[in-house]
Amino acid sequence: MTDKPTVALLGTGIMGAGMARNILKAGLPLRVWNRTAEKAASLADAGAEVADSPAAAVAGADVIITMLRDGDTVAEAIHAAAPGLREGQVWAQTTTVGVRAAEELAALAQRYGLIVVDAPVLGTKPAVEAGQLLVLAAGPLQARELLAPVFDAVGRQTNWLAEDPAGAAASRLKLALNSWVLTVTGGTAEAIALTRVLGVDPQAFLDAISGPLDSGYLRNKAAVILEENWDPSFSVSNAAKDADLIVEAGRAHGARMYVAEAVSARMHRAEELGHGEQDLAANYFASFDPGDTSAGGG
């Protein structure tokens, strides 16, 4: 290995593409692959080597990063990468997959002789583009030095937790964080929907909560709704997936996630109404019947 680790990034959607650009800005050699090839091809101009398969991407890489939709797609990519894998490669699994899948992926890493780090990230499109993600990481000490320049490139901070990634410590914490984020987003959308149907100025609601009840994230999502700017920083469909993971994890460990269940229902309804690829604040539309003019623009 050279002083700069060679990185293979599998998955170049909104999050993966932002991570890729910051890895390149840090001067690290990078190979990328994406199931939809066009999304990876755009990174060639930034200096990435675009691979036509996961196996080609990981061959000879020091670090493998997965940033895909869910646990199943991550597992599929690693199985497809098998011909290019070698024992001892470090795999930073950054997709939010939940507890059960994180444990299954740790077992998959063992099968292929990979050193896996459970490393979900917290942040949306603006944060990933600015290299300001929060990286939650659980994995062996031997992987930390190698991953340091990679995590520094994509994040503002890395929180190292347990050494054993099979315990999914980072994925467990990520679900708790996402539970709060989704609660705030769902609550914000529903409160603004209520102001609309009651004939209350939404700005009056925002003025009234200034102080202890306020939060920057609430303000951010309220602005998305009021400005009707649905460009996704994180999509409704992905939020629905994460809400389902929270409900599943709670149930599996003896807790009912009533709020997460409600948020999941809101996200899935918004998805069914055609808002799946819009910003997760578009769960706002779940409060209305299709075509209801009181909802505002779509």
C-alpha positions in Angstrom: 0.0 0.0 0.0 1.2 3.6 -0.7 0.9 6.4 1.8 -2.5 7.2 0.3 -4.9 4.2 0.4 -6.7 3.3 -2.8 -10.4 3.4 -2.2 -13.2 1.5 -4.0 -16.6 3.1 -3.6 -19.7 1.0 -4.4 -22.7 3.2 -4.8 -22.7 6.7 -6.3 -26.2 8.1 -5.6 -26.7 11.4 -3.7 -24.6 10.3 -0.8 -22.1 8.2 -2.6 -21.4 10.8 -5.2 -20.8 13.5 -2.6 -18.4 11.2 -0.7 -16.6 10.3 -3.9 -15.9 14.0 -4.8 -14.5 14.7 -1.3 -12.3 11.6 -1.4 -10.9 12.8 -4.7 -10.4 16.3 -3.3 -8.3 14.8 -0.5 -6.1 13.3 -3.2 -6.9 9.7 -2.6 -7.0 7.3 -5.5 -10.6 6.3 -6.1 -12.5 3.7 -8.1 -16.3 3.9 -8.3 -19.1 1.6 -9.4 -22.8 2.0 -9.5 -25.6 -0.2 -10.7 -26.9 2.7 -12.8 -23.7 3.3 -14.7 -24.5 6.9 -15.7 -24.4 8.0 -12.0 -20.8 6.8 -11.7 -19.7 8.0 -15.2 -20.1 11.6 -14.1 -17.3 11.2 -11.6 -14.7 10.4 -14.2 -14.2 14.1 -14.9 -13.4 14.6 -11.2 -10.7 12.0 -11.4 -12.3 8.8 -10.4 -11.7 5.5 -12.3 -15.1 4.2 -13.2 -15.3 0.4 -13.0 -17.8 -1.7 -14.9 -18.4 -4.2 -12.1 -18.0 -4.4 -8.3 -15.2 -6.9 -8.8 -13.2 -4.6 -11.0 -13.7 -1.7 -8.5 -12.4 -3.6 -5.5 -9.5 -5.4 -7.1 -6.3 -4.1 -5.5 -8.1 -1.5 -3.3 -7.0 -1.0 0.3 -10.4 0.3 1.4 -13.9 -0.7 0.2 -16.8 1.6 0.9 -20.4 0.6 0.4 -23.1 3.4 0.2 -26.1 1.7 -1.3 -29.9 1.6 -0.6 -30.2 -1.2 2.0 -28.7 -4.4 3.4 -29.8 -6.6 0.5 -28.2 -4.4 -2.1 -25.0 -4.2 -0.1 -24.8 -8.0 0.2 -25.5 -8.3 -3.5 -22.6 -5.9 -4.3 -20.2 -7.7 -2.1 -21.1 -11.1 -3.5 -20.6 -9.6 -7.0 -17.2 -8.2 -5.9 -16.0 -11.6 -4.7 -13.6 -12.3 -7.7 -11.8 -9.0 -6.9 -11.6 -9.3 -3.1 -8.6 -10.4 -1.1 -8.3 -11.4 2.5 -7.5 -8.5 4.8 -9.1 -5.7 2.8 -10.8 -3.1 5.0 -14.5 -2.7 4.3 -16.3 0.5 5.6 -20.0 -0.3 5.5 -21.6 3.2 5.5 -25.1 2.4 4.3 -27.9 2.6 6.9 -29.0 -1.0 7.0 -30.3 -1.5 10.6 -29.2 -3.9 13.3 -30.1 -7.3 11.8 -28.5 -6.6 8.4 -25.4 -5.1 10.0 -24.9 -8.3 11.9 -25.5 -10.3 8.7 -23.0 -8.2 6.7 -20.4 -8.6 9.5 -20.8 -12.4 9.0 -20.5 -11.9 5.2 -17.2 -10.0 5.7 -15.8 -12.9 7.8 -16.8 -15.3 5.0 -14.6 -13.3 2.5 -11.8 -12.5 4.9 -12.6 -8.8 5.0 -11.9 -6.5 8.0 -15.3 -4.8 8.3 -16.1 -1.5 10.0 -19.7 -0.8 10.7 -19.8 2.9 9.7 -23.1 4.5 9.0 -23.0 8.2 8.4 -25.3 11.0 9.6 -26.0 13.9 7.2 -28.0 14.8 4.1 -27.0 16.2 0.7 -25.6 19.6 1.8 -23.5 17.9 4.5 -22.1 15.2 2.2 -21.3 17.7 -0.5 -19.4 19.9 2.1 -17.6 16.9 3.6 -19.4 17.5 6.9 -20.9 14.1 7.6 -20.8 12.6 11.1 -19.2 9.1 10.8 -20.2 6.5 13.4 -17.7 3.7 13.4 -17.3 0.4 15.1 -14.5 -1.9 14.1 -11.0 -3.2 15.0 -8.2 -0.9 16.0 -6.1 -2.1 13.1 -8.5 -0.5 10.6 -8.6 3.0 12.1 -5.3 4.3 10.8 -6.0 3.2 7.3 -9.5 4.7 7.4 -8.6 8.0 9.0 -7.8 9.9 5.7 -11.0 8.5 4.1 -13.3 9.4 7.0 -11.5 12.8 7.4 -12.3 13.4 3.7 -16.0 12.8 4.0 -16.8 13.9 7.5 -16.4 16.6 10.1 -16.0 14.1 12.9 -15.6 10.4 13.4 -17.1 8.8 16.5 -15.4 5.5 17.2 -17.5 3.2 19.3 -17.0 -0.5 20.0 -14.2 -2.5 18.4 -16.5 -5.4 17.3 -18.5 -4.5 14.2 -20.5 -7.8 14.6 -22.3 -6.1 17.5 -23.5 -3.4 15.2 -22.9 -0.6 17.8 -22.7 2.1 15.1 -25.8 0.9 13.3 -27.7 0.8 16.6 -26.7 4.4 17.4 -27.6 5.5 13.9 -31.1 4.1 14.2 -31.6 6.1 17.5 -30.4 9.3 15.7 -32.6 8.7 12.7 -35.5 8.0 15.0 -35.2 11.6 16.3 -34.6 13.1 12.9 -37.7 11.4 11.5 -39.8 12.4 14.5 -38.9 16.0 14.0 -39.5 15.9 10.3 -42.9 14.1 10.6 -44.0 16.4 13.4 -43.0 19.6 11.5 -44.8 18.5 8.4 -48.0 17.6 10.3 -47.9 20.8 12.3 -47.7 22.9 9.1 -50.5 20.8 7.6 -52.6 21.6 10.6 -52.0 25.3 10.3 -53.1 25.2 6.7 -56.4 23.4 7.3 -57.2 25.5 10.4 -56.5 28.8 8.5 -53.5 29.7 10.6 -50.5 31.4 9.1 -47.6 28.9 9.2 -45.2 31.7 10.0 -47.2 32.5 13.1 -46.5 28.9 14.3 -42.8 29.3 13.6 -42.7 32.7 15.4 -44.5 31.2 18.4 -42.0 28.3 18.9 -39.0 30.5 18.9 -37.1 29.7 22.1 -36.9 26.3 23.9 -39.3 24.6 21.5 -37.3 25.5 18.5 -34.7 23.6 16.5 -32.6 24.3 13.5 -33.7 21.1 11.8 -37.3 22.0 12.3 -36.7 25.4 10.6 -34.9 23.7 7.7 -37.7 21.3 7.0 -40.4 23.9 7.5 -38.6 26.1 4.9 -38.7 23.1 2.4 -42.4 22.8 2.8 -43.3 26.5 2.7 -41.0 27.2 -0.2 -42.1 24.1 -2.0 -38.6 23.2 -2.9 -38.7 19.4 -2.9 -35.1 18.8 -4.2 -34.1 15.9 -2.0 -31.4 16.2 0.6 -32.7 12.8 1.7 -35.7 11.2 0.0 -39.1 10.2 1.3 -38.5 6.6 0.1 -35.2 6.4 2.0 -36.9 7.9 5.1 -39.6 5.2 4.8 -37.0 2.5 4.6 -35.2 3.9 7.7 -38.4 4.3 9.7 -39.2 0.6 9.0 -35.7 -0.4 10.2 -36.4 1.5 13.5 -39.7 -0.2 14.0 -38.1 -3.6 13.2 -35.2 -3.1 15.6 -37.4 -1.8 18.4 -39.8 -4.8 18.1 -36.9 -7.3 17.9 -35.4 -5.9 21.1 -38.7 -5.5 23.1 -39.8 -1.9 22.5 -42.8 -0.7 20.5 -41.9 2.3 18.4 -45.3 4.0 18.2 -43.9 7.3 16.8 -41.7 5.6 14.3 -44.7 3.5 13.2 -46.7 6.7 12.6 -43.8 8.3 10.7 -43.4 5.2 8.6 -47.1 5.3 7.7 -46.7 9.0 6.7 -43.6 8.3 4.6 -45.2 5.3 2.8 -48.4 7.3 2.1 -46.4 10.2 0.7 -44.5 7.6 -1.4 -47.8 6.1 -2.7 -49.0 9.6 -3.6 -45.9 10.0 -5.9 -43.5 11.9 -3.6 -41.0 9.1 -3.1 -38.1 10.8 -4.8 -38.7 14.2 -3.2 -37.2 15.5 0.0 -38.4 13.7 3.1 -40.3 16.9 4.2 -42.7 15.9 1.4 -44.3 13.5 4.0 -46.4 16.7 4.4 -48.6 15.5 1.6 -49.6 12.4 3.6 -51.9 14.7 5.6 -54.1 15.4 2.5 -56.2 13.6 0.0 -54.9 13.7 -3.6 -55.8 16.9 -5.3 -56.6 18.8 -2.1 -55.8 22.4 -2.9 -55.2 23.3 0.8 -52.0 21.3 0.6 -50.3 23.8 -1.7 -48.2 22.8 -4.7 -46.8 19.3 -5.3 
